[in-house]
């Protein structure tokens, strides 16, 4: 793939696409926020704070998922490769949700409405970010011999993220990216229809957790599954988030339906 742009070693494709992902997600949140009548500055600030919390959360989860390795190699915690790594998305999502809960309480932003405003942007940004993963070679899949298998041959990708070279692999980065683009389309369509506050973020939790649970079966995990069981850490988190989203969907059936944001 193309881990570097224009052969500039300091300009990595992954970083460029992650920056683009953040801007696209924040733009979408601001657009939906204006339609919902939310304060534009508050939405922007929340997006920035959540991005910083997501970076920290992704790194922390990366350590927790592979704690044995980092315990045995403590010097790797602050190594260049670790600092350049994106981390674990679910850790970033949990960190962002925690920051959002604190900030919305502090600024009196309506929680469910604000979460609905951000959900499509999260999906859009993540879809673009996974294209960055594909360009860098990280988050690669297990070996396969299907017609759509991808083979990484650039030694820079191997140096940066350790992806095996010259072996056909499942393009799990693209599986997830395409899933997120589809989820974004569904969520954006839902914003144009009457819905109960919290429906959009709940739909995101259900749809993304389902997609991630499936993709994980085709993804390579050097540290293996959690506790040696049939599922990895991300799949257990997917189950928890699916149940959370589904539980709210059941509960919100008793609540009044809100008009779509663009009709307000």
N, C-alpha and C positions, 0 to 999 in steps of 0.2 A: 504494500500500500504506500501511502505518502506520509510518513511520520514527521517530515520536515517540509516547509514551504520555501520554494525558491533556493533550496540548498543552503539555507541559513540555519546553523545549528541551534541558535537561540530562539528561533521562531518555529515552534512545534505546531503541527496541524491540530493536535488535541487541544492545546491551550486556546488557539484561535476559535475553534468551534465551540468550546465551552463558554468563552466570552460572548460569542454570538448567541448561544443558547440562553444565557442570562439576560441579554438585552431583549431577545425575542419574547421570553417569558414575562419579563417586567413590562414590556410594551403591551402585551395582551392583557395583563392584570390591570394596567392603568386604563386601558380602553374599556374593559368591562366594569371597572370601578367607577369611571365617570358615568356610564350608563345606569349604574346602580345608585348613584348619588353619593358615593364615598369621597372623602377628602383626598385629592390627588397627591398632596405632599405626604399624607399619612400612608397611602398605599405604596408610594415610592420608597419611603423610609423603611416600611415593613419588608419590602422586597430585598433591600440591601442588607438589613439585619439578618433576615432569614438566610440569605446567601452566605454570609459569614458564619452563621451557626451551622449551616449545612456542610461547609468545608471542615469545620471542627468535628462535627458529628461523623462525617464520612471517615476521617482519619482515626477517630477513636474506635469506631466499629471495625476498621481494618485491623487495628491492634487486637481487639477482642476476639475476632474471628480466627486469627492466627497467633494467639497469645504465646503458645509454646515456642514458636520460631523467634519471636521478639524477646522472649525471656532468655533463650539460649544465645541470641545475638543482639544484646542491648544496643550495640553501636549502630545497628541498622535503623533504630528508631529515628535518628536525626540524620540519616544518610541522604545524599542527594536523590537517589532513586526513590526513597520513601517520601521525601518532600514533593517530588514531581508526580507521584502517584495520585490518582483521583480519589482513591478510597472506596468505600462501600456505599452505594446509593442509599440503601435503607437507613444507614447511620445518618446520612445527610438529611433524609426525609424526617427522621425522628428528631434530629437537632433543630430543623427548621420549624417543625410543628411545636416544639417546646418554646422556641423563641417567639413564634407567632402568638401562642397562648399568653405569654407574658406581655408582649407588646400591645396586643388588643385589649387586654385588661387595663394596662396603664393608660392607653389613649382612648378607651371607651369605644373602640370600633366594634360593630356588631359581629360577633364571632362567626356564626354560621354563614351570614351573607358575605363576609370577607373571605372565608374559606372557599365559598363557591366562586368568588371572583378570581381567586388565585389558581384554582384547580386546572382549568384549561391551559393556563400559562405554564404550569408545572409539567404537564404532559408534552406541550410543544417544546419547551426547553430541554426536557429529557430526551426527546426524539432526536433533536439536533446534537445533543451531547453524545449520544450513542454513536452517531456518525463519526465523532471525534475518536471514540474508542476504536472503531473499525479502522480509521486511518492510522492510529498508533499501534494497533495490534493487541491492545489489552482486552481483558474479559473474553478471551477466545474460547472456542468450543472444542469438544472432543473430536478425535479423528473420525472422518467418515469418507465414503467414496460415492457420494451422491453427485448428480450433475451440477448442483449449485454450490458445491464445496469450494472453499477459498484456500489459496496457498500463499503464505507470507514468505517473501524472499529477500526483503530489505534487511540487511544486518543491523541497521540503526534501530529497527523495531525490536529486534532480539536484545540489543544492548539496553534499550530503555525499559522494556516491560517483560522480557523473557519469553516472548511468544516463540514456539518452535518454528523453525524455517523449513520450507520445502516439504511440508506435509499437508495433505488436504484436511481441512477442518470445517466443522459446522460454523457458519457465519452468525454466531449467536448475537453479536452486536447489531447486525441488521435485523434479525428476528425481533429483537426488542425495540429497535428504532421504528420499524414498520408498525409494530403493535402500538407504540406510543403515538405515532401520527394518526392511526385509526382511532385511538382513544380520544385524542384531541378533537378530531372531527365530531365524534359522538357527543363529547362534553359541550362543544361549542353549539351544536345543534340543540342540546338540551337547554342552554341558556336562552335560546330564542323562544322557548315554550314556557307556559305557566308551570311553576314547580314550587315545592315546599322548600324553605330555607334549609340548606344542608344537603339537599338532594344531589347537587353537582359534585361536592367533595366526596359524598358517600359513593356515588357512581364511580368516581375516580379510584377510590380505594378498592372497590370490588373488581373493576376491570383490570387495573394494573396488577393487583395481587394475583389475579388469575393468570394473566399473561406471564408474569415473572415466575410463577410456580412452574409453568410448563417449560419455559425457556431454560430454567435451571437444570432440567434433565439432560440438556444437550451441551451444557457448559462445563469446561474443565475446572476442577477444584483441586489444587495441589494439596490443600490441607485436609481433603476428604470431607465426608458428611459429619454432621453434628453427632458427637458421642458414638460414632461408628454405626449410626442408624441408617435408614433408607433415605432420609431427607437431609438437606444441608441447612445452614443457618437462615439463608434468605427464604427458603421454602417454609420454614416454621414461622418466620415473620410474616410471610404472605398469608398463611392461614389465619394468623391473629388479625391482620388488617382486613382480610375478607370478612371475618366474623364481625369486626367492628363496623364496617360499612353496611353489612347486611342487617345487623341489629338495629342500626339507625333507620334503615329503610322501613323496617317493620314498625318501629316506633312512630315514625313521622306520618304514617298513614292516617293518624288521628289528628294531624295538625292541618290548619288552613293552607290552601295552595296560594303561593305568591304569583303575581303577574311577572312575565319575563321582563328583564331589565330594560330592554329597548322601548317598552311601552310606557315606562314611568316618566 
